[in-house]
């Protein structure tokens, strides 16, 4: 009987160890489950952050492309303005030359008018002399 008590006591001790070991295993499994859940949440946050960075990168690329297009339009407009300024410059030079030619022509016409006026005056004097001689 003593042997039965001894075996019973050993079995009880062994069962207590098994139950305690089982509790520890269960606690470790819960701890692992919590850690896995936290890691999953952290991975999801990282994934969302990467997605936001990718979206921002796409937006920056689009804005950069739009700026490049805008700069090209500005450069073309500047080129057109430069061409227009050169055309105005040429037209102004031509207008200056035309103005000088008109001024020279006006001087020529004015001189001719004075010559005609002198000739008419001389003719008038000659006509008066002839008239006086005929009446005379």
Secondary structure, 3 states (H helix, E strand, C coil): CHHHHHHHHHHHHHHHHHHHHHHHHHHHHHHHHHHHHHHHHHHHHHHHHHHHHHHHHHHHHHHHHHHHHHHHHHHHHHHHHHHHHHHHHHHHHHHHHHHHHHHHHHHHHHHHHHHHHHHHHHHHHHHHHHHHHHHC
